[in-house]
Amino acid sequence: MPSVAGSFQAGGAWFDADRPRVSDRIEGVQNSDAETALGEGWGDSPAGPFIPQDADPLHWFDKWELESLSDEAKQRIRKGLADAHAAVIDSSPEAGSSVRDKAVQAAFDLFCQEYMAAGLLTESILEESIPEKVYDAACSGHWQTGTPEKNSRYTLQFGHYWVPPDVPQMLKVLLQAQMWRWRGSLKAQAPHPSARPSVATDPMADPGLAGDSAIALAEQRRRVVAPILKDKRWTTSRWATQAGVSKNSAYEYLAGKRQLREENRKALA
C-alpha cells in the first residue's frame, strides 16, 4: 500500500516521490548508516519523523459534504480521525507502514458506521464516496501517498488528490475485509424483494422515499444510471461534478432518499 505523502514503496524500500522510481532503486542498502546517508524519504520504515507537524487528516473535513449526517455524527468522525492520526504519530519505527494502513482501515469503518447508523449507507457510498474521503484524510495526514497537482506519476484524481493509477485497487485490497463486513450488514438490513413496495416507472422523476421504499427506488434508479456511468467510465462523484451538482445530491439520489430539483434532475439526466 503506498504510504507517506510524497513517498512510495517498491520492492521493500521507501522512495521519495520526487526522485526516480524503480530504475534508480538502491539495491545495496544493507544497514541503517547507508540508509541515513541517502536522506529523508529512502528509509525502510515510514514511521515517526516522516509525519510533519502540519499534517492534518481533518484538512478536507468541511469540503466532504457531510450535511446529511447529524452534528453528533460529524463530531464522532472528527474525533475518530484525530485518534487515528495520534496512533500514527505515537507509533514506533518498528511499526513501519502497518500502523498507517490500520489508520486507513479504522477511518473507513468510522465513516461506514456513521452512514449506516443514519440509514444512508449504500453500495456506491461504500465503494466510492467513503474511500475517497478516507484517502483524503490519509493524504492530508501524511499516512498515504498523494499530491495536490497532477504529474507524470500521479495521473489519477482520487478525492482531492492526484494519485498513482493503481492506488484505488490497492485501497480495495487493503479494505477488502471491511468492505465485505459492511456489505453483509447492508444485505442483512434489506427486506426480501417480495416485501418491497412497487415504485413509479420514471426513476429520474420519482421523489425520494424512506425505509423499504427507498431501497426499492434506489435499485430502480441504479438500474438506469449504472450502465450509463459504466459506459462513460465515470464514478458517481464524477457524474455529479460533470453535472454541476453536489456529490451528496447524486449519492442520496441513487440511494432513493432525495428528490432532485428540476434543474438538477435535468443536469444529471
C-alpha positions in Angstrom: 0.0 0.0 0.0 1.6 3.4 -0.9 2.5 5.2 2.3 3.8 8.6 3.3 2.6 11.5 1.3 5.4 12.2 -1.1 6.9 8.7 -0.8 6.1 5.2 -2.1 7.2 1.7 -1.6 8.8 -0.6 -4.2 10.4 -3.9 -3.6 10.5 -3.3 0.2 12.2 0.1 0.1 10.7 3.5 0.6 11.2 6.2 -2.0 10.7 9.9 -2.3 8.0 10.6 -4.9 10.1 13.4 -6.4 13.0 11.1 -7.0 13.4 8.5 -9.8 11.5 5.2 -9.2 12.3 1.6 -9.9 15.2 2.2 -12.3 17.0 4.1 -9.5 16.1 1.8 -6.7 19.0 1.3 -4.3 19.9 -2.4 -4.2 23.0 -2.0 -2.0 21.5 -0.5 1.2 22.5 -3.1 3.8 22.4 -1.1 7.1 21.0 1.9 8.8 24.0 4.1 8.2 23.8 3.6 4.5 20.1 4.3 4.6 20.6 7.5 6.5 23.2 8.7 4.0 20.5 8.6 1.3 18.5 11.3 3.1 14.9 11.6 4.1 12.4 9.6 2.0 14.5 6.5 1.4 14.1 4.6 4.7 12.6 1.1 5.0 10.1 2.4 7.7 8.0 5.5 7.2 7.1 5.8 10.9 7.9 8.6 13.4 9.9 11.6 11.8 8.2 11.4 8.5 4.9 12.9 9.9 5.3 16.7 9.6 3.8 18.8 12.4 1.3 20.4 10.0 -0.1 17.1 8.8 -3.9 17.1 9.4 -6.3 14.4 8.5 -9.2 16.8 9.0 -7.9 19.3 6.4 -10.8 18.5 4.0 -13.5 17.9 6.6 -15.6 20.9 5.7 -15.4 20.0 2.0 -16.7 16.5 2.3 -20.4 17.3 2.0 -21.5 15.6 5.2 -24.6 17.7 5.7 -26.8 14.6 5.7 -25.1 13.4 8.9 -26.0 14.8 12.3 -23.7 17.2 14.1 -23.1 14.4 16.6 -22.1 12.0 13.9 -19.7 14.6 12.4 -18.1 15.2 15.8 -17.6 11.4 16.2 -15.9 11.4 12.8 -13.6 14.3 13.8 -12.6 12.5 17.0 -12.1 9.2 15.3 -9.8 10.7 12.6 -7.9 12.6 15.3 -7.4 9.4 17.3 -6.2 7.5 14.2 -3.7 10.3 13.5 -2.5 10.2 17.1 -1.9 6.5 16.8 0.3 7.0 13.7 2.3 9.8 15.5 2.7 7.6 18.6 3.9 4.6 16.6 7.4 3.3 16.8 9.7 2.9 13.8 9.3 -0.8 14.1 5.6 -0.5 13.3 6.5 0.6 9.8 3.7 1.1 7.4 1.3 -1.2 9.2 0.1 1.5 11.6 -0.7 3.7 8.7 -2.7 1.0 7.0 -4.6 0.3 10.2 -5.4 4.1 10.5 -6.9 3.9 7.0 -8.9 0.8 7.9 -10.1 2.5 11.1 -11.1 5.6 9.2 -13.1 3.6 6.7 -15.0 1.8 9.5 -15.6 5.1 11.2 -17.4 6.6 8.1 -19.3 3.4 7.4 -20.6 3.2 11.0 -22.0 6.8 10.9 -23.5 6.4 7.4 -25.1 3.0 8.4 -26.5 4.5 11.7 -28.0 7.4 9.7 -29.6 4.9 7.2 -27.5 6.4 4.3 -25.0 3.6 3.6 -25.4 2.2 0.0 -23.1 0.2 -2.3 -22.0 3.3 -4.1 -21.2 5.2 -0.9 -19.4 2.2 0.4 -17.3 1.7 -2.7 -16.8 5.2 -4.0 -17.6 8.1 -1.6 -16.2 6.8 1.6 -12.9 5.5 0.2 -12.3 9.0 -1.4 -12.9 10.7 2.0 -10.7 8.2 3.8 -7.9 8.7 1.3 -8.2 12.5 1.6 -7.7 12.1 5.3 -4.8 9.7 4.7 -3.0 12.1 2.3 -3.5 15.3 4.3 -2.5 13.3 7.5 0.6 12.0 5.6 -0.4 8.4 6.2 -0.5 7.7 2.4 0.6 9.0 -0.9 -1.0 11.8 -2.9 -0.2 15.2 -4.5 -2.3 18.3 -4.9 -1.3 18.6 -8.6 -1.1 16.1 -11.4 2.4 15.0 -12.5 3.9 12.2 -14.6 3.5 9.6 -11.9 0.4 10.8 -10.2 -2.1 10.7 -13.0 -5.4 9.8 -11.4 -7.6 12.2 -9.4 -9.0 10.4 -6.3 -10.9 12.7 -3.9 -8.9 15.9 -3.6 -5.6 14.4 -4.6 -3.8 13.1 -7.6 -2.5 9.5 -7.0 -0.7 6.8 -8.9 -3.3 4.9 -11.0 -3.0 1.7 -9.0 -4.0 3.3 -5.7 -7.8 2.7 -5.9 -7.2 -1.0 -6.5 -4.6 -1.2 -3.7 -7.1 0.6 -1.4 -9.7 -2.0 -2.3 -7.3 -4.8 -1.3 -6.5 -3.1 2.0 -10.2 -2.6 2.8 -11.4 -5.9 1.4 -12.4 -7.4 4.8 -14.2 -4.2 5.9 -16.0 -4.0 2.6 -17.3 -7.5 3.0 -18.5 -6.9 6.6 -20.3 -3.7 5.7 -21.8 -5.2 2.5 -23.1 -8.0 4.7 -24.6 -5.5 7.1 -26.3 -3.8 4.2 -27.8 -7.0 2.8 -28.9 -8.0 6.3 -30.9 -4.8 6.6 -32.6 -5.1 3.2 -36.1 -6.7 3.2 -37.0 -9.6 1.0 -37.8 -8.5 -2.6 -41.4 -9.8 -2.2 -41.9 -7.4 0.7 -40.8 -4.3 -1.1 -43.4 -1.9 -2.4 -43.8 -1.1 -6.0 -42.5 2.3 -7.3 -43.2 4.5 -10.2 -41.6 3.9 -13.6 -39.6 7.1 -14.1 -36.6 6.8 -11.8 -35.3 10.2 -12.7 -38.6 11.9 -11.7 -39.6 9.9 -8.5 -39.4 11.7 -5.2 -37.1 10.3 -2.6 -38.7 7.8 -0.2 -38.0 6.4 3.2 -37.3 3.0 4.6 -38.1 0.0 2.4 -39.5 2.1 -0.4 -36.1 3.9 -0.6 -34.4 0.6 -1.1 -36.7 -0.3 -4.0 -36.4 3.1 -5.6 -32.6 3.0 -5.2 -32.5 -0.3 -7.1 -34.6 1.1 -9.9 -32.6 4.2 -10.2 -29.3 2.3 -10.3 -30.6 0.0 -13.0 -31.0 3.1 -15.2 -27.9 5.1 -14.1 -25.3 2.4 -13.6 -25.0 1.3 -17.2 -24.6 4.9 -18.3 -21.8 5.5 -15.8 -20.1 2.3 -16.7 -20.2 3.2 -20.4 -18.6 6.6 -19.7 -16.2 5.1 -17.1 -17.5 7.6 -14.5 -17.8 7.2 -10.8 -20.9 8.7 -9.1 -18.6 11.5 -7.8 -17.5 12.4 -11.4 -21.1 12.2 -12.6 -22.1 14.8 -10.0 -19.1 17.0 -10.9 -19.8 16.9 -14.6 -23.4 17.8 -14.0 -22.5 20.6 -11.7 -24.5 19.3 -8.7 -23.3 18.4 -5.2 -21.9 14.9 -4.8 -24.1 14.4 -1.8 -27.2 15.0 -4.1 -26.0 12.4 -6.5 -25.3 9.8 -3.8 -28.6 10.3 -2.0 -30.5 10.3 -5.2 -29.1 6.9 -6.1 -29.9 5.8 -2.5 -33.5 6.7 -3.2 -33.6 9.2 -0.4 -33.6 12.5 -2.2 -35.9 14.3 -4.6 -33.9 16.4 -7.0 -34.9 19.9 -8.0 -35.9 20.1 -11.7 -32.7 21.8 -12.8 -30.5 19.2 -11.0 -32.6 16.4 -12.4 -32.1 17.7 -16.0 -28.4 18.2 -15.3 -27.9 14.6 -14.3 -30.2 13.2 -17.0 
